[in-house]
Amino acid sequence: MAKKIDAKMFEKQQVRSVWDEDGEKWYFSIVDVVGILTESENPQVYWRVLKKRLADEGNETVTNCNGLRMLAPDGKMRLTDVGDTEQILRIIQSIPSKNAEPFKMWLAKVGSERIDETIDPELSIDRAIQNYRRIGYSENWINQRIKSIEVRKALTDEWDKAGVKQGQEYAFLTDLMTKTWSGMTTKQYKEHKNLTKENLRDNMTNLELIINMLAEATTTEFSAKSNSQNLKESATIAHKGAIVAKNARLEIEQQGGKVISSQNAKQLGTRKEQRKLLGSDKSSEE
């Protein structure tokens, strides 16, 4: 596990954290979170008692928590119970504290929204558009991004028909396509843009999105006509579809254009603000 040790600010206090590059997720010190939420004078004891109670209740969260060495207050690296975001949120639900109540209310709100979206999927699209606008994406980019979601859904429908399983097999095919058309694996592409947990597509330029959509749309077309039946056949088709996108990228670059960008959403947003200040923020540039 490749790790990068950091300390995330939680309110005005610090929570020790570790970034797992392989799993692409943060792990947080449970004792630190417990200490902040409970304001206990001995958070280690509080967590030990809570951990036993949760285990007795059959809660799998505590069973699956990892132990990692983290820098302790005495300056030594000591083994510490850690949890990923999902595990931490589950533990927070079991802490009877006024400090934990805002998190519990937020979790209830998110859960309610997800149930509503199951009943009416259009709500998830509307919420995505609102979130993109709130972050500062241009309307042109948002339209492209929503279209890319539609294209992706058509592709995964074809994969489902072929018996491809969600999770690792989806990720394998996606990685294959990304590597083929861009020359980088998904992980390398994210590193190129200085991303960690963020969604790669949310950090693509319009042109990157278009080329990626071309790979997925072409693969969908090829898959529908070939009637692939398994992962191996789907991988062959995914490679063929991505080759079409690769050729388009190379043609653009041969004509002096640039498809692959190292900039992420934050940097692209900064450029947009700079153009506004200069009075040259045109939709054609976004």
C-alpha positions in Angstrom: 0.0 0.0 0.0 1.6 3.3 -1.1 0.9 5.8 1.6 1.1 9.6 2.0 0.7 10.7 5.6 -1.3 14.0 6.1 -3.4 15.7 8.7 -6.8 16.9 7.8 -8.4 19.8 9.7 -11.6 18.8 11.4 -13.2 21.9 12.9 -10.1 23.5 14.5 -8.5 20.2 15.5 -6.4 17.7 13.4 -7.4 14.3 12.3 -4.4 12.2 11.2 -5.0 10.6 7.8 -3.3 8.4 5.3 -3.9 8.4 1.5 -3.8 4.9 0.0 -2.7 5.4 -3.6 -3.6 1.8 -4.6 -7.1 1.8 -3.2 -7.6 5.5 -4.0 -9.1 6.3 -0.6 -8.3 8.2 2.6 -8.0 6.4 6.0 -8.6 8.5 9.1 -7.6 8.0 12.7 -10.7 6.8 14.5 -9.4 7.9 17.9 -8.9 11.4 16.6 -12.5 11.6 15.2 -13.9 10.1 18.4 -12.0 12.6 20.5 -13.3 15.6 18.6 -16.9 14.5 18.5 -17.1 13.3 22.1 -14.7 15.8 23.7 -13.6 12.9 25.9 -10.6 13.3 28.0 -9.5 9.8 27.1 -10.7 9.1 23.5 -8.7 5.8 23.4 -10.7 4.3 26.2 -14.0 5.7 24.7 -13.2 4.1 21.3 -12.2 0.8 23.0 -15.6 0.6 24.8 -17.5 1.7 21.7 -15.6 -0.7 19.5 -16.5 -3.7 21.8 -20.2 -2.6 21.9 -20.4 -2.4 18.1 -18.6 -5.7 17.7 -21.1 -7.3 20.2 -23.9 -5.9 18.1 -22.5 -7.6 15.0 -21.4 -4.4 13.4 -19.0 -5.4 10.6 -17.5 -1.9 10.4 -15.2 -2.4 13.4 -14.2 -5.8 12.2 -13.1 -4.4 8.9 -11.2 -1.4 10.3 -7.4 -1.4 9.6 -4.5 -0.7 11.8 -1.8 1.7 10.5 1.2 3.3 12.1 0.7 7.0 12.6 2.6 9.7 14.3 1.5 9.9 17.9 1.7 12.9 20.2 4.9 11.6 21.8 6.5 11.7 18.4 6.6 8.0 17.8 4.9 6.0 15.1 2.3 3.9 16.8 -0.3 1.4 15.5 -3.7 3.2 15.3 -7.1 2.1 14.3 -8.2 3.8 11.0 -11.3 3.7 8.9 -12.1 4.9 5.4 -14.8 7.5 4.8 -17.7 5.0 4.8 -16.5 3.4 8.0 -15.9 6.7 9.8 -19.5 7.9 8.9 -20.9 4.6 10.2 -19.0 5.0 13.5 -20.2 8.6 13.8 -23.8 7.3 13.7 -23.1 5.3 16.9 -21.7 8.3 18.8 -24.3 9.9 21.1 -22.9 13.5 20.9 -24.3 16.9 20.0 -21.2 17.3 17.9 -22.1 14.2 15.8 -25.7 15.3 15.2 -24.9 17.5 12.1 -23.3 14.5 10.5 -26.2 12.3 11.3 -28.6 14.8 9.9 -26.5 15.1 6.7 -26.4 11.3 6.3 -30.2 11.2 6.7 -30.6 13.9 4.1 -28.3 12.2 1.7 -30.1 8.9 2.2 -33.5 10.5 1.6 -32.2 12.1 -1.6 -30.8 8.8 -2.9 -34.2 7.1 -2.3 -36.0 9.9 -4.2 -33.5 9.5 -7.0 -34.3 5.8 -7.2 -38.0 6.6 -7.6 -37.3 9.5 -10.1 -33.8 9.1 -11.7 -34.1 12.5 -13.4 -33.6 14.1 -10.0 -30.0 12.8 -9.9 -29.3 14.5 -13.2 -30.8 17.8 -12.0 -28.8 17.6 -8.8 -25.6 16.9 -10.8 -26.2 20.0 -12.9 -26.8 22.1 -9.8 -23.6 20.9 -8.2 -21.6 21.5 -11.4 -22.9 25.1 -11.5 -22.2 25.6 -7.8 -18.6 24.6 -8.4 -18.3 27.0 -11.3 -18.3 24.9 -14.5 -19.5 26.6 -17.7 -22.8 25.7 -19.2 -21.0 24.4 -22.3 -18.9 22.1 -20.2 -21.9 20.9 -18.2 -23.8 20.0 -21.4 -20.9 18.0 -22.5 -20.6 16.3 -19.2 -24.2 15.3 -19.0 -24.0 14.0 -22.5 -21.0 11.9 -21.5 -23.0 10.3 -18.7 -25.6 9.3 -21.3 -22.9 7.8 -23.5 -21.4 6.0 -20.6 -24.7 4.5 -19.6 -25.3 3.2 -23.1 -21.9 1.5 -23.0 -22.4 -0.1 -19.6 -25.8 -1.4 -20.8 -23.9 -3.2 -23.5 -21.4 -4.6 -21.0 -24.3 -5.8 -18.9 -25.7 -7.7 -21.8 -22.3 -9.3 -22.4 -22.2 -10.5 -18.8 -19.5 -8.0 -17.7 -19.7 -7.5 -14.0 -19.7 -4.1 -12.3 -16.7 -3.2 -10.2 -13.4 -4.7 -11.2 -14.4 -5.8 -14.7 -16.0 -2.4 -15.5 -12.8 -0.8 -14.2 -10.6 -3.2 -16.2 -12.4 -2.3 -19.5 -12.4 1.4 -18.7 -8.7 1.4 -17.9 -8.1 -0.5 -21.1 -9.9 2.1 -23.2 -8.3 5.1 -21.4 -4.8 3.6 -21.9 -5.5 2.9 -25.5 -6.7 6.3 -26.6 -4.7 8.5 -24.2 -1.6 6.5 -23.7 -2.1 6.5 -19.9 -3.9 4.3 -17.5 -6.7 5.9 -15.5 -4.4 6.1 -12.5 -1.6 7.7 -14.6 -4.1 10.1 -16.1 -5.3 11.2 -12.7 -1.7 11.6 -11.5 -1.1 13.7 -14.7 -3.9 16.1 -13.5 -2.7 15.9 -9.9 -5.9 14.2 -8.8 -6.5 11.7 -6.0 -10.1 10.8 -5.2 -11.7 13.1 -7.7 -13.6 11.9 -10.8 -11.4 12.0 -13.8 -14.2 13.1 -16.2 -15.1 16.0 -13.9 -11.5 17.2 -14.5 -11.4 16.9 -18.3 -11.5 19.7 -20.7 -14.3 19.8 -23.4 -12.0 18.2 -25.9 -10.8 15.5 -23.6 -14.5 14.7 -22.8 -15.3 14.5 -26.5 -12.5 12.1 -27.3 -13.4 9.9 -24.4 -17.0 10.0 -25.5 -15.9 9.0 -29.0 -14.1 5.9 -27.6 -17.2 4.9 -25.5 -19.8 5.6 -28.2 -17.8 3.7 -30.8 -17.3 0.8 -28.5 -21.0 0.8 -27.8 -21.7 0.6 -31.5 -19.2 -2.1 -32.1 -20.5 -4.1 -29.2 -24.1 -3.9 -30.3 -23.3 -5.3 -33.7 -20.9 -8.0 -32.5 -23.1 -9.3 -29.7 -20.2 -10.0 -27.4 -20.8 -12.6 -24.7 -18.0 -12.2 -22.1 -15.3 -10.1 -20.7 -12.6 -11.2 -23.1 -14.8 -10.4 -26.2 -15.8 -7.1 -24.6 -12.1 -6.2 -24.1 -11.3 -6.8 -27.7 -14.2 -4.6 -28.8 -13.3 -1.9 -26.2 -9.8 -1.8 -27.6 -11.1 -1.4 -31.2 -13.4 1.4 -30.1 -10.7 3.2 -28.2 -8.3 2.9 -31.3 -10.8 5.1 -33.2 -10.6 7.7 -30.5 -6.8 7.4 -30.4 -6.6 8.1 -34.2 -8.8 11.2 -33.7 -6.5 12.4 -30.9 -3.4 11.9 -33.1 -5.0 13.6 -36.0 -5.8 16.7 -33.8 -2.3 16.7 -32.5 -0.7 16.4 -35.9 -2.7 19.5 -36.9 -1.2 21.4 -34.0 -3.9 20.9 -31.5 -3.6 19.5 -28.0 -6.0 17.0 -26.5 -4.4 15.8 -23.2 -4.4 18.5 -20.6 -2.5 18.4 -17.2 -5.0 20.9 -15.8 -7.7 19.8 -13.4 -11.0 21.5 -12.6 -9.5 23.9 -10.1 -6.9 25.1 -12.5 -9.4 25.4 -15.4 -11.7 27.4 -13.2 -8.8 29.7 -12.3 -8.2 30.3 -16.0 -11.9 31.1 -16.5 -11.8 33.7 -13.7 -8.6 35.2 -15.2 -10.4 35.6 -18.6 -13.3 37.3 -16.9 -10.9 39.8 -15.3 -9.4 40.5 -18.7 -12.8 40.8 -20.3 -12.2 38.0 -22.7 -14.3 35.2 -21.2 -16.0 33.8 -24.3 -18.0 30.7 -24.4 -16.0 29.5 -27.4 -12.9 29.3 -25.2 -14.6 27.2 -22.5 
